[in-house]
Amino acid sequence: MRTTIDIPASLYQRLKARAANEGSSAKRLILRGVEQVLREKSSTTSRKHVKLPLVRSKRPGTVVLDNARIYDVISFP
């Protein structure tokens, strides 16, 4: 599969230099990194039950939520 990503120039230069030092290509180095990240088991991949708040409306179907209202209702860490 083919995809496009934006890599900052300074990071791309480091990527190319590292790949050249290893006698590899940037593509192989990127794939190695992706595979490593996907193999890692971390706490972020464990499923946690999240209870979302219920926002009541006096007129159901007419509540208008924007980001500001959501941040007022839900406390984010």
Biopython code that builds the backbone (N, CA, C, O; Angstrom):
import numpy as np
from Bio.PDB.StructureBuilder import StructureBuilder

atoms = [
    (1, "MET", "N", (0.850, -1.167, 0.000)),
    (1, "MET", "CA", (0.000, 0.000, 0.000)),
    (1, "MET", "C", (0.896, 1.231, 0.000)),
    (1, "MET", "O", (1.971, 1.231, 0.601)),
    (2, "ARG", "N", (0.460, 2.238, -0.654)),
    (2, "ARG", "CA", (1.220, 3.481, -0.775)),
    (2, "ARG", "C", (0.508, 4.568, 0.029)),
    (2, "ARG", "O", (-0.719, 4.661, 0.015)),
    (3, "THR", "N", (1.292, 5.387, 0.728)),
    (3, "THR", "CA", (0.737, 6.503, 1.477)),
    (3, "THR", "C", (1.703, 7.683, 1.421)),
    (3, "THR", "O", (2.865, 7.527, 1.045)),
    (4, "THR", "N", (1.228, 8.833, 1.788)),
    (4, "THR", "CA", (2.057, 10.036, 1.792)),
    (4, "THR", "C", (2.079, 10.604, 3.204)),
    (4, "THR", "O", (1.037, 10.741, 3.846)),
    (5, "ILE", "N", (3.267, 10.932, 3.678)),
    (5, "ILE", "CA", (3.389, 11.579, 4.978)),
    (5, "ILE", "C", (4.300, 12.785, 4.842)),
    (5, "ILE", "O", (5.172, 12.817, 3.974)),
    (6, "ASP", "N", (4.101, 13.766, 5.691)),
    (6, "ASP", "CA", (4.959, 14.939, 5.722)),
    (6, "ASP", "C", (5.968, 14.764, 6.844)),
    (6, "ASP", "O", (5.593, 14.598, 8.005)),
    (7, "ILE", "N", (7.244, 14.802, 6.497)),
    (7, "ILE", "CA", (8.323, 14.681, 7.471)),
    (7, "ILE", "C", (9.084, 16.000, 7.470)),
    (7, "ILE", "O", (9.514, 16.464, 6.414)),
    (8, "PRO", "N", (9.257, 16.611, 8.640)),
    (8, "PRO", "CA", (10.019, 17.856, 8.690)),
    (8, "PRO", "C", (11.417, 17.653, 8.075)),
    (8, "PRO", "O", (12.017, 16.586, 8.208)),
    (9, "ALA", "N", (11.911, 18.684, 7.408)),
    (9, "ALA", "CA", (13.177, 18.586, 6.677)),
    (9, "ALA", "C", (14.325, 18.119, 7.557)),
    (9, "ALA", "O", (15.115, 17.271, 7.143)),
    (10, "SER", "N", (14.427, 18.662, 8.765)),
    (10, "SER", "CA", (15.541, 18.273, 9.643)),
    (10, "SER", "C", (15.460, 16.792, 10.023)),
    (10, "SER", "O", (16.483, 16.112, 10.101)),
    (11, "LEU", "N", (14.254, 16.299, 10.255)),
    (11, "LEU", "CA", (14.075, 14.886, 10.588)),
    (11, "LEU", "C", (14.374, 14.011, 9.376)),
    (11, "LEU", "O", (14.964, 12.939, 9.511)),
    (12, "TYR", "N", (13.970, 14.463, 8.205)),
    (12, "TYR", "CA", (14.231, 13.695, 6.979)),
    (12, "TYR", "C", (15.729, 13.599, 6.706)),
    (12, "TYR", "O", (16.217, 12.555, 6.274)),
    (13, "GLN", "N", (16.458, 14.687, 6.956)),
    (13, "GLN", "CA", (17.905, 14.650, 6.766)),
    (13, "GLN", "C", (18.546, 13.635, 7.701)),
    (13, "GLN", "O", (19.445, 12.896, 7.300)),
    (14, "ARG", "N", (18.083, 13.600, 8.956)),
    (14, "ARG", "CA", (18.604, 12.607, 9.908)),
    (14, "ARG", "C", (18.249, 11.197, 9.482)),
    (14, "ARG", "O", (19.055, 10.278, 9.625)),
    (15, "LEU", "N", (17.045, 11.024, 8.959)),
    (15, "LEU", "CA", (16.601, 9.718, 8.473)),
    (15, "LEU", "C", (17.486, 9.232, 7.334)),
    (15, "LEU", "O", (17.950, 8.092, 7.341)),
    (16, "LYS", "N", (17.718, 10.109, 6.350)),
    (16, "LYS", "CA", (18.552, 9.736, 5.203)),
    (16, "LYS", "C", (19.986, 9.407, 5.646)),
    (16, "LYS", "O", (20.583, 8.445, 5.163)),
    (17, "ALA", "N", (20.531, 10.209, 6.566)),
    (17, "ALA", "CA", (21.892, 9.967, 7.047)),
    (17, "ALA", "C", (21.979, 8.632, 7.779)),
    (17, "ALA", "O", (22.927, 7.873, 7.578)),
    (18, "ARG", "N", (21.007, 8.346, 8.613)),
    (18, "ARG", "CA", (21.000, 7.070, 9.364)),
    (18, "ARG", "C", (20.879, 5.897, 8.412)),
    (18, "ARG", "O", (21.581, 4.896, 8.556)),
    (19, "ALA", "N", (19.989, 6.020, 7.438)),
    (19, "ALA", "CA", (19.820, 4.941, 6.452)),
    (19, "ALA", "C", (21.118, 4.718, 5.690)),
    (19, "ALA", "O", (21.512, 3.572, 5.474)),
    (20, "ALA", "N", (21.791, 5.787, 5.279)),
    (20, "ALA", "CA", (23.047, 5.668, 4.544)),
    (20, "ALA", "C", (24.115, 5.010, 5.412)),
    (20, "ALA", "O", (24.873, 4.168, 4.930)),
    (21, "ASN", "N", (24.179, 5.390, 6.693)),
    (21, "ASN", "CA", (25.154, 4.787, 7.604)),
    (21, "ASN", "C", (24.926, 3.292, 7.781)),
    (21, "ASN", "O", (25.871, 2.529, 7.983)),
    (22, "GLU", "N", (23.670, 2.886, 7.703)),
    (22, "GLU", "CA", (23.327, 1.472, 7.871)),
    (22, "GLU", "C", (23.334, 0.729, 6.539)),
    (22, "GLU", "O", (23.119, -0.482, 6.506)),
    (23, "GLY", "N", (23.579, 1.440, 5.447)),
    (23, "GLY", "CA", (23.546, 0.803, 4.133)),
    (23, "GLY", "C", (22.143, 0.377, 3.755)),
    (23, "GLY", "O", (21.951, -0.642, 3.093)),
    (24, "SER", "N", (21.179, 1.147, 4.172)),
    (24, "SER", "CA", (19.773, 0.831, 3.945)),
    (24, "SER", "C", (19.116, 1.998, 3.211)),
    (24, "SER", "O", (19.779, 2.966, 2.836)),
    (25, "SER", "N", (17.820, 1.891, 3.015)),
    (25, "SER", "CA", (17.065, 2.986, 2.405)),
    (25, "SER", "C", (16.188, 3.627, 3.473)),
    (25, "SER", "O", (15.927, 3.033, 4.519)),
    (26, "ALA", "N", (15.741, 4.837, 3.198)),
    (26, "ALA", "CA", (14.843, 5.526, 4.122)),
    (26, "ALA", "C", (13.559, 4.709, 4.285)),
    (26, "ALA", "O", (13.017, 4.619, 5.386)),
    (27, "LYS", "N", (13.082, 4.127, 3.214)),
    (27, "LYS", "CA", (11.861, 3.326, 3.264)),
    (27, "LYS", "C", (12.003, 2.158, 4.235)),
    (27, "LYS", "O", (11.117, 1.907, 5.051)),
    (28, "ARG", "N", (13.120, 1.452, 4.140)),
    (28, "ARG", "CA", (13.326, 0.306, 5.039)),
    (28, "ARG", "C", (13.422, 0.742, 6.490)),
    (28, "ARG", "O", (12.902, 0.076, 7.385)),
    (29, "LEU", "N", (14.089, 1.862, 6.714)),
    (29, "LEU", "CA", (14.220, 2.366, 8.077)),
    (29, "LEU", "C", (12.855, 2.766, 8.638)),
    (29, "LEU", "O", (12.556, 2.484, 9.799)),
    (30, "ILE", "N", (12.041, 3.409, 7.835)),
    (30, "ILE", "CA", (10.685, 3.792, 8.265)),
    (30, "ILE", "C", (9.859, 2.548, 8.566)),
    (30, "ILE", "O", (9.187, 2.491, 9.595)),
    (31, "LEU", "N", (9.899, 1.555, 7.686)),
    (31, "LEU", "CA", (9.132, 0.327, 7.906)),
    (31, "LEU", "C", (9.592, -0.390, 9.167)),
    (31, "LEU", "O", (8.770, -0.930, 9.908)),
    (32, "ARG", "N", (10.895, -0.401, 9.417)),
    (32, "ARG", "CA", (11.421, -1.022, 10.629)),
    (32, "ARG", "C", (10.872, -0.319, 11.863)),
    (32, "ARG", "O", (10.494, -0.965, 12.840)),
    (33, "GLY", "N", (10.831, 1.007, 11.810)),
    (33, "GLY", "CA", (10.293, 1.772, 12.937)),
    (33, "GLY", "C", (8.815, 1.510, 13.164)),
    (33, "GLY", "O", (8.372, 1.361, 14.302)),
    (34, "VAL", "N", (8.060, 1.456, 12.088)),
    (34, "VAL", "CA", (6.619, 1.188, 12.199)),
    (34, "VAL", "C", (6.395, -0.204, 12.784)),
    (34, "VAL", "O", (5.560, -0.374, 13.673)),
    (35, "GLU", "N", (7.129, -1.194, 12.296)),
    (35, "GLU", "CA", (6.984, -2.561, 12.809)),
    (35, "GLU", "C", (7.332, -2.623, 14.292)),
    (35, "GLU", "O", (6.661, -3.310, 15.062)),
    (36, "GLN", "N", (8.369, -1.912, 14.689)),
    (36, "GLN", "CA", (8.778, -1.905, 16.095)),
    (36, "GLN", "C", (7.686, -1.300, 16.969)),
    (36, "GLN", "O", (7.363, -1.848, 18.023)),
    (37, "VAL", "N", (7.124, -0.196, 16.549)),
    (37, "VAL", "CA", (6.066, 0.453, 17.325)),
    (37, "VAL", "C", (4.846, -0.456, 17.431)),
    (37, "VAL", "O", (4.230, -0.538, 18.494)),
    (38, "LEU", "N", (4.491, -1.137, 16.345)),
    (38, "LEU", "CA", (3.315, -1.998, 16.365)),
    (38, "LEU", "C", (3.526, -3.261, 17.203)),
    (38, "LEU", "O", (2.564, -3.842, 17.705)),
    (39, "ARG", "N", (4.779, -3.683, 17.354)),
    (39, "ARG", "CA", (5.075, -4.858, 18.184)),
    (39, "ARG", "C", (5.021, -4.532, 19.668)),
    (39, "ARG", "O", (4.688, -5.394, 20.482)),
    (40, "GLU", "N", (5.342, -3.305, 20.021)),
    (40, "GLU", "CA", (5.385, -2.916, 21.429)),
    (40, "GLU", "C", (4.013, -3.029, 22.059)),
    (40, "GLU", "O", (2.998, -2.659, 21.469)),
    (41, "LYS", "N", (4.010, -3.550, 23.273)),
    (41, "LYS", "CA", (2.773, -3.580, 24.040)),
    (41, "LYS", "C", (2.889, -2.491, 25.086)),
    (41, "LYS", "O", (3.794, -2.502, 25.920)),
    (42, "SER", "N", (1.978, -1.567, 25.031)),
    (42, "SER", "CA", (2.022, -0.483, 25.999)),
    (42, "SER", "C", (0.663, -0.313, 26.649)),
    (42, "SER", "O", (-0.330, -0.902, 26.222)),
    (43, "SER", "N", (0.638, 0.490, 27.672)),
    (43, "SER", "CA", (-0.618, 0.719, 28.381)),
    (43, "SER", "C", (-1.624, 1.458, 27.518)),
    (43, "SER", "O", (-2.825, 1.404, 27.784)),
    (44, "THR", "N", (-1.150, 2.151, 26.481)),
    (44, "THR", "CA", (-2.078, 2.896, 25.643)),
    (44, "THR", "C", (-2.906, 1.974, 24.758)),
    (44, "THR", "O", (-3.951, 2.378, 24.247)),
    (45, "THR", "N", (-2.440, 0.720, 24.569)),
    (45, "THR", "CA", (-3.202, -0.192, 23.721)),
    (45, "THR", "C", (-4.219, -0.991, 24.519)),
    (45, "THR", "O", (-5.087, -1.638, 23.932)),
    (46, "SER", "N", (-4.131, -0.959, 25.872)),
    (46, "SER", "CA", (-5.099, -1.709, 26.660)),
    (46, "SER", "C", (-6.434, -0.979, 26.642)),
    (46, "SER", "O", (-6.492, 0.251, 26.628)),
    (47, "ARG", "N", (-7.484, -1.751, 26.643)),
    (47, "ARG", "CA", (-8.814, -1.160, 26.599)),
    (47, "ARG", "C", (-9.234, -0.723, 27.991)),
    (47, "ARG", "O", (-9.126, -1.483, 28.953)),
    (48, "LYS", "N", (-9.704, 0.488, 28.086)),
    (48, "LYS", "CA", (-10.198, 1.013, 29.350)),
    (48, "LYS", "C", (-11.625, 1.482, 29.140)),
    (48, "LYS", "O", (-11.966, 2.051, 28.103)),
    (49, "HIS", "N", (-12.445, 1.235, 30.135)),
    (49, "HIS", "CA", (-13.835, 1.675, 30.054)),
    (49, "HIS", "C", (-13.886, 3.172, 30.310)),
    (49, "HIS", "O", (-13.374, 3.656, 31.319)),
    (50, "VAL", "N", (-14.495, 3.886, 29.408)),
    (50, "VAL", "CA", (-14.623, 5.328, 29.538)),
    (50, "VAL", "C", (-16.101, 5.664, 29.642)),
    (50, "VAL", "O", (-16.907, 5.254, 28.807)),
    (51, "LYS", "N", (-16.440, 6.405, 30.669)),
    (51, "LYS", "CA", (-17.829, 6.822, 30.840)),
    (51, "LYS", "C", (-17.957, 8.258, 30.360)),
    (51, "LYS", "O", (-17.372, 9.171, 30.943)),
    (52, "LEU", "N", (-18.717, 8.452, 29.308)),
    (52, "LEU", "CA", (-18.919, 9.778, 28.750)),
    (52, "LEU", "C", (-20.113, 10.440, 29.426)),
    (52, "LEU", "O", (-21.093, 9.770, 29.753)),
    (53, "PRO", "N", (-20.035, 11.741, 29.636)),
    (53, "PRO", "CA", (-21.148, 12.430, 30.294)),
    (53, "PRO", "C", (-22.347, 12.554, 29.359)),
    (53, "PRO", "O", (-22.203, 12.625, 28.139)),
    (54, "LEU", "N", (-23.516, 12.578, 29.957)),
    (54, "LEU", "CA", (-24.745, 12.762, 29.206)),
    (54, "LEU", "C", (-25.091, 14.249, 29.252)),
    (54, "LEU", "O", (-25.246, 14.818, 30.332)),
    (55, "VAL", "N", (-25.208, 14.865, 28.110)),
    (55, "VAL", "CA", (-25.553, 16.285, 28.031)),
    (55, "VAL", "C", (-27.041, 16.370, 27.727)),
    (55, "VAL", "O", (-27.487, 16.031, 26.631)),
    (56, "ARG", "N", (-27.791, 16.824, 28.704)),
    (56, "ARG", "CA", (-29.244, 16.889, 28.557)),
    (56, "ARG", "C", (-29.661, 18.179, 27.865)),
    (56, "ARG", "O", (-29.006, 19.215, 27.987)),
    (57, "SER", "N", (-30.748, 18.089, 27.148)),
    (57, "SER", "CA", (-31.279, 19.246, 26.453)),
    (57, "SER", "C", (-32.760, 19.387, 26.796)),
    (57, "SER", "O", (-33.481, 18.395, 26.901)),
    (58, "LYS", "N", (-33.197, 20.620, 26.968)),
    (58, "LYS", "CA", (-34.621, 20.850, 27.212)),
    (58, "LYS", "C", (-35.434, 20.572, 25.959)),
    (58, "LYS", "O", (-36.625, 20.273, 26.032)),
    (59, "ARG", "N", (-34.772, 20.674, 24.796)),
    (59, "ARG", "CA", (-35.415, 20.378, 23.518)),
    (59, "ARG", "C", (-34.535, 19.356, 22.781)),
    (59, "ARG", "O", (-33.652, 19.740, 22.014)),
    (60, "PRO", "N", (-34.777, 18.052, 23.013)),
    (60, "PRO", "CA", (-33.932, 17.022, 22.392)),
    (60, "PRO", "C", (-33.817, 17.212, 20.882)),
    (60, "PRO", "O", (-34.784, 17.541, 20.195)),
    (61, "GLY", "N", (-32.612, 16.994, 20.401)),
    (61, "GLY", "CA", (-32.367, 17.129, 18.967)),
    (61, "GLY", "C", (-31.955, 18.529, 18.574)),
    (61, "GLY", "O", (-31.632, 18.775, 17.412)),
    (62, "THR", "N", (-31.960, 19.454, 19.524)),
    (62, "THR", "CA", (-31.616, 20.831, 19.185)),
    (62, "THR", "C", (-30.349, 21.309, 19.879)),
    (62, "THR", "O", (-29.937, 22.454, 19.692)),
    (63, "VAL", "N", (-29.727, 20.447, 20.676)),
    (63, "VAL", "CA", (-28.523, 20.870, 21.386)),
    (63, "VAL", "C", (-27.395, 21.111, 20.377)),
    (63, "VAL", "O", (-27.171, 20.309, 19.470)),
    (64, "VAL", "N", (-26.710, 22.206, 20.554)),
    (64, "VAL", "CA", (-25.603, 22.554, 19.684)),
    (64, "VAL", "C", (-24.325, 22.513, 20.524)),
    (64, "VAL", "O", (-24.183, 23.260, 21.493)),
    (65, "LEU", "N", (-23.414, 21.649, 20.148)),
    (65, "LEU", "CA", (-22.156, 21.523, 20.867)),
    (65, "LEU", "C", (-21.019, 21.999, 19.988)),
    (65, "LEU", "O", (-20.938, 21.655, 18.808)),
    (66, "ASP", "N", (-20.153, 22.786, 20.571)),
    (66, "ASP", "CA", (-18.920, 23.143, 19.895)),
    (66, "ASP", "C", (-17.778, 22.732, 20.826)),
    (66, "ASP", "O", (-18.024, 22.270, 21.940)),
    (67, "ASN", "N", (-16.553, 22.894, 20.384)),
    (67, "ASN", "CA", (-15.417, 22.460, 21.189)),
    (67, "ASN", "C", (-15.384, 23.125, 22.557)),
    (67, "ASN", "O", (-15.061, 22.476, 23.552)),
    (68, "ALA", "N", (-15.712, 24.401, 22.620)),
    (68, "ALA", "CA", (-15.689, 25.117, 23.892)),
    (68, "ALA", "C", (-16.669, 24.488, 24.877)),
    (68, "ALA", "O", (-16.343, 24.304, 26.050)),
    (69, "ARG", "N", (-17.859, 24.164, 24.405)),
    (69, "ARG", "CA", (-18.891, 23.562, 25.278)),
    (69, "ARG", "C", (-18.453, 22.167, 25.715)),
    (69, "ARG", "O", (-18.663, 21.788, 26.867)),
    (70, "ILE", "N", (-17.859, 21.415, 24.828)),
    (70, "ILE", "CA", (-17.389, 20.068, 25.173)),
    (70, "ILE", "C", (-16.327, 20.156, 26.259)),
    (70, "ILE", "O", (-16.358, 19.376, 27.211)),
    (71, "TYR", "N", (-15.386, 21.093, 26.136)),
    (71, "TYR", "CA", (-14.348, 21.260, 27.153)),
    (71, "TYR", "C", (-14.947, 21.715, 28.483)),
    (71, "TYR", "O", (-14.389, 21.409, 29.537)),
    (72, "ASP", "N", (-16.065, 22.437, 28.459)),
    (72, "ASP", "CA", (-16.734, 22.823, 29.700)),
    (72, "ASP", "C", (-17.352, 21.616, 30.391)),
    (72, "ASP", "O", (-17.341, 21.530, 31.619)),
    (73, "VAL", "N", (-17.893, 20.678, 29.608)),
    (73, "VAL", "CA", (-18.615, 19.531, 30.133)),
    (73, "VAL", "C", (-17.672, 18.411, 30.552)),
    (73, "VAL", "O", (-17.899, 17.769, 31.577)),
    (74, "ILE", "N", (-16.620, 18.166, 29.779)),
    (74, "ILE", "CA", (-15.702, 17.060, 30.033)),
    (74, "ILE", "C", (-14.390, 17.615, 30.552)),
    (74, "ILE", "O", (-13.800, 18.519, 29.960)),
    (75, "SER", "N", (-13.942, 17.058, 31.672)),
    (75, "SER", "CA", (-12.628, 17.493, 32.174)),
    (75, "SER", "C", (-11.561, 16.615, 31.534)),
    (75, "SER", "O", (-11.597, 15.389, 31.640)),
    (76, "PHE", "N", (-10.622, 17.260, 30.875)),
    (76, "PHE", "CA", (-9.529, 16.560, 30.221)),
    (76, "PHE", "C", (-8.286, 16.650, 31.104)),
    (76, "PHE", "O", (-8.034, 17.678, 31.733)),
    (77, "PRO", "N", (-7.520, 15.573, 31.144)),
    (77, "PRO", "CA", (-6.291, 15.597, 31.972)),
    (77, "PRO", "C", (-5.264, 16.581, 31.467)),
    (77, "PRO", "O", (-4.191, 16.710, 32.056)),
]
sb = StructureBuilder()
sb.init_structure("model")
sb.init_model(0)
sb.init_chain("A")
sb.init_seg("    ")
for serial, (resi, resn, name, xyz) in enumerate(atoms, 1):
    if name == "N":
        sb.init_residue(resn, " ", resi, " ")
    sb.init_atom(name, np.array(xyz, "f"), 0.0, 1.0, " ", f" {name:<3s}", serial, name[0])
structure = sb.get_structure()
